[in-house]
């Protein structure tokens, strides 16, 4: 499991200023810094938690090793020489229960193992979802350049929101690289973010934001006119209360 992401360093004044310039619309500085940091944290956590298949295999291996050990003890003629302070039967009973729990959890995880979204996509969705919430608060449409204009080699600056996202990705890489996080976490997260292309950003953003034509101004920023309840999913204020 990943270590506490509170080890991640805070954004610098220069990084916050870069985000403000890219967004191009007034927004509370503390709000911006807080939610960009939360976006980076979400990406790190989702990239470094072992996937269900790996956790399932670990649990199966633990249970198998436990049962092998019990079998060895039961067949050993030397176990009876252990001092009375060691209650072998109680130990074996606890270990049987432990192995049963491990096997049950492995079976549950078996149901979660499937094609699904690659882990990088899930982490990127969590990262971008928070950035969309920031844009709504600043009344900046989460617009993207046309995917037809983007290539893996050349990127188009695009509208303010897309420039903001691109800047946030670059800053996220810098923050992760210079934070006192475990090296394996840093390597996984940086490698994944470094491979993100403009076309992949556009694809995920368009899947998260809904139709641009549905956006209208509300008292607290932009809302989706036809599906107002979806605003809660993208609104950092709602996410903050839910996560706390």
Secondary structure, DSSP 8 states (H G I E B T S, - for coil): ----GGGS----HHHHHHHHHHH-S---HHHHHHHHHHHHHHHHHHHHS--HHHHHHHHHHHHHHHHHHHHHHHH-SSGGGS-TTS-HHHHHHHHHHHHHHHHHHHHHHHHH-SS---HHHHHHHHHHHHHHHHHHHTT-------GGG--SS-----SHHHHHHHHHHHHHHHHHHTS---HHHHHHHHHHHHT--HHHHHHHHHHHH--GGGEEEETTEEEESS-TTHHHHH-HHHHHHHH-
